[in-house]
Amino acid sequence: CPVPVFEGRIRVTRRVQLAVKRVLRRPTTDGPPLMASPTSNLSPDVDRGHLPSHYEPRGRCGHCNALIDGKVFMWGGHCGAAGIPDDHRNVIDIYDPASQRWSQQKTSGPSPPGLIGAACVGISPYMYIFAGVDTDANEYCNTIHQLDTRSLVWNEVKAVNPLEAPMKKAGARMVSYSKSLLVTMGGYGDLPDTPQPRADYVADTDEGYKGRGWTNELGVFNLTTRTWSWPSTTGSRPPPCQNHSFTRVDHSRAIAYGGEQLGKSVPNFIYILDMHSWVWDTVTGGAPGQPWPVARAQHTAVSLHEADSGATDPALLVMWGQNENGDFGDGWIFTVNSRQWRKMMLPDSLRGRSWHTTTILHTDDTHKQLVAYGGLDEEPEDDDPDKAVPLADTTVVEIDSSGPSGDWVVIDIIPSSQLGHPREKDSLPSHVQLTLEEEMRHL
């Protein structure tokens, strides 16, 4: 049966799930795939290594990115109705915050097969990709590939114990620990013949997808020994899910939040993993009236402090996402020590989206930049999933916490059309101006 690349999309809307089931479906007899021939948004005579300064990456969703040595490296993803370009696996898009410009560079070596829904993390100077959907073979994968961001050469990092690897899947998440461990969690894909005793699995009940399902596998890959291991954890672990977030917030702790299973959002809890002791700590909800976000998947989450900075009060910022009721245009901050949520005021111009990426640039302790790219924000034209058009814009959001309240507020929004150009500061949205005026009244 075809691989449902967008299976993680909440089924009430189903727009992405159905789109990729159609796009990736292969005929049962020999012949060309049913995927339309991709078209490039660049002329064939353009040297991709020396693109014009106005280059903007192709719109996409289900892609992955990593911040490495101050630059954002973005790879893969599905391009919706535009199809998947022939060279999609063999190029990397790079965003330079100093110039506020994207460039695209060719890569060499064996690129990752998991083009859509892969997990990604950066450990300077390398970018690591795990799992995802192999659109050429029409199957899930569970390999690890490494990109040297200096030479732009890919290599497969082969495990010495491949039979101990997590199941083949997409929609998993991954963080690094101690610069030598890749910690992967969750996903949807081919259920293993021999389930891991330290993981849970939920089978997909959709007709035609027998043998597939969700997991909460917590697999650890040691980059030094190139071995997979399965830590024995204590505490309540997250349920099997995909398209959740899994974010390292300090040296040894990572937070899992959100996700989906069987077409619905999973319980709306916070799961904090101590990767030193391998203990899960669950935050199930506050007192009546305490702020708490709506359950969601396909969101992004970033740490408001550099994970290795030694911050004494780590915090997680959750942006946008979707559940069975639609997309969200909100943002929420979870403070680890107080174990409380606070809603972050966002201007209306920041439209909700899902299956996007968000990268945080740590300017200093009280000033950050959020770089958001791609994703989905509306139903396809005529409700036809083959006409899905992922966003093709870069939005930079500046946030600051230097005001009297100490709360994080939006102070500037830079859309794609203004990146790399001089700007008038009085062009801030009225919502942002009101936020700043409120802060000023306390001075």
C-alpha positions, 0 to 999 in steps of 0.5 A: 500500500502507498506510504501515507507521508502526511498521515500525521495530519489530523484526519478531520481536515485530511488535506495533507494526508490525502495529498501525499497518498495520491502523489506518492501512490505507485501503479501496481504494474510496471510503468511510470509513477503517477507523480507529475514531473516536477518543475523547477522555479529556476532556469536550467542555466542558473548556477545553483552555487551562485544564485542571485541575492533575491533567491527564496527557497521553494515552498515546502512542508515536512522539511527539516532544519538545523542551526549550525555555526550561526546559520540555518541549514534547511533540507528536504520537504514536500512541495505540494502541487509543484511536485518534488524537484529532481535535485531536491535531495542534492541541494541544501538551502542556507539562511545567513542572519547577517545578510538576511538572505538565503542561498542554495548550494549543491551537495555531494555524497549519499544523501538521506533517503527520508526526504519528507518527515525526517528528524534533524539536529545540528552538532557543529559542524555536522547536520544529522538526518534520521528516518523519514519517507523515501519518496523514490522507494515509496517506503519509510526508512530508519537510516542516519546521514551526516552532512559536513556543512563545511564541505557539503558532503553527505555520508551515511552513518552506519550502525554496527548493530542495525537490527537494534535500530528503531522501526522505519518511520516518519514524524519522529523527533530528535535531540542531541545530548553530550555532543555524542548521542542522538536521542530519537523519540516517537513516529509513525511507520512500519511496526517492527516484527519484534517490538522493543520491550521498552516502547509502546506501539499502537496499530493504525486501524485505517483500512489498507494500512495494516502493519503500520502505526505509532510508537513512543520508541526512545532510541539512542545512537552513539556517534562514537561507537555507532551503536543503537541502545535503548535506555531503561526509563522510569516515570510516565513516558509519552504515548505513541505519537508523531508530529510532536515536538521534542526539544532540549532546554538545558544540558540534560533535559528535553521536553516532549509536547503534543503530537497525534495518534489515530487521527486525534491529538494525544493527551495535552501533557508536558513530558520532561526527560532527564537524559542523565538519569533517564527519568520522565517527569509529567506535567498534566495540567494546572489548577482551574483557570490556569492558562494551558494551550489547546492540544496540537500537533504539527507545531514547532517548539524552541528553547528560549535559552541556549541549551548549553548556556547554563540558564537557571530558568529554562523555558520552551516556546511553542509556535502554531500547529494544528488539531482536529479543529484547524490551524492555530495562530498562537504562541505559548511559553512553558517555564520549566521551574514554575511548570506553568504556561503563559500565552504569548501575544502575537499580532494578527499578521502572523497567520497560523501555520503547521508542518513548518520549521522555526529556528531561534537565533540567540542574540543575547539573553533578552533578545531573540530572533525566530526564523519561520519557514514554509508549512501549510496555512489553508485548504487547497483550492477547490478542496483538491489535495493535489492543489496543496500549496505550501508556504514559500516565505521566510518570516523573522520575528524579533522578541524581547524580554527586557521590559519591566514585566520580564515577559517575552513580547514581539517587537518586530516582524520582518516579512520575506519581502523586506529581508535584506533591505533597510526598513522603517521601524515605524512599520511595526504592526499596530498590535506590536506598537500597542505591546511596546506602548504598554511596556513603556507605561511601566517605565 
